[in-house]
Amino acid sequence: MPEKILIIGPAWVGDMVMAQSLFMTLKATRPGVELHVAAPKWSEPLLARMPEVDRSIGMDLAHGQLGVGARFKLGRTLAQEAYDQAILLPNSLKSALVPFFAGIPVRTGWRGESRYGLINDMRRLDKAALPLMVDRFNALAFDKDRIGAATDFPAPHPEPRLVRQDPAAALAQFGLAVERPVLALCPGAEFGPSKRWPETHYAETATRLLEEGHQVWIFGSAKDRAVGEAVIATVPEHLRAQIFNLAGATTLGQAIDLLGLADAVISNDSGLMHVAAALDRPLVAVYGSTSPFFTPPLSSRASTVQLGIECSPCFKRECPLGHHRCMRDLGADRVLAALPNLSATAS
């Protein structure tokens, strides 16, 4: 009988996109396996666009909430699924509760918070052997003695690919059309301001392409709407009719489907950067306080740009030195030089 696996998914958009690489590896190495993913409810439209996921299970818990009672109830409900294995992507104690309460016989995860007993297939992470987060996810698809295979199959890992859905309704709702080439900007970053390329640089980039006849769509969460407005305010007034701030206006599903129409994307290191990569959009990802050597966009059509000054990457939410030079000194010319040809038709 084919295996049935419960995966406890991560709590961030970008991490969930990278988790699709694990799903692809499991499907390729375990024929007939059935994959169920338990994750925050916001992730359901993202998981719906991953063909490897047979079922998504929305967990209605606030980020960081222990919620022992709710997790116990969910675990007992899932016990009837008779899973063969659980794979836990977060390293938190709370992520191990549902598989334990569900009585899943093999519970696999990296050693993290004190969860001995909750996990009975504990892995010790060798960061040098598995430098990328996606490699660490993929390694959990293999037995302990085959962890090295995670970097060998495929070589070195699959590129996540999201299935596009019909964007017609979203285009109509927001009054958008695609007669002009679309440059998508993702100027926000949930992690903190240290990951954000300055709004003035985004505005300079947008202005140059608007002057060449392109249109600009700005994506992000409600928290990013003000950043989008700041970009627009810096663009010359006569060009603003072709720049649209969709941050906070779209659902996650609509954002995914509209991003799929972009001829090119410029983004900070963010969840939407990983979405754009998984949609196979030509992409320039701007890095400062974080590193493309840990969480790069997983696409052969993506370029990364960074200055690599002496204090970066610091992995801090805000610049600890107060100058933010890793982003401030990275000008629009460098990003534009990495930008694909927008005259090409989106595939």
ABEGO torsion letter per residue (X at the ends): XBBBBBBBBBABAAAAAAAAAAAAAAAAABBGBBBBBBBBAAAAAAAAABAABABBBBBBBBBGBAGAAAAAAAAAAAAAAGBABBBBABABAAAAAAAAAAGBABBBBBBBBBABGABABBBBBBAAABABAAAAAAAAABBAAAAAAAAAOBOABBBBBBBBBBAAAAAAAAGBBAABBBBBBBABBAAEAAABBBAAAAAAAAAAAAAAGBBBBBBEBAAAAAAAAAAAAABBAAAAAABBBABGABBAAAAAAAAAABABBBBBBBAAAAAAAAAGBBBBBBBBABBAAABBBBBAABBBBBAGBAAOBAGBABBAAGAGAAAAABBAAAAAAABBBAABBBX
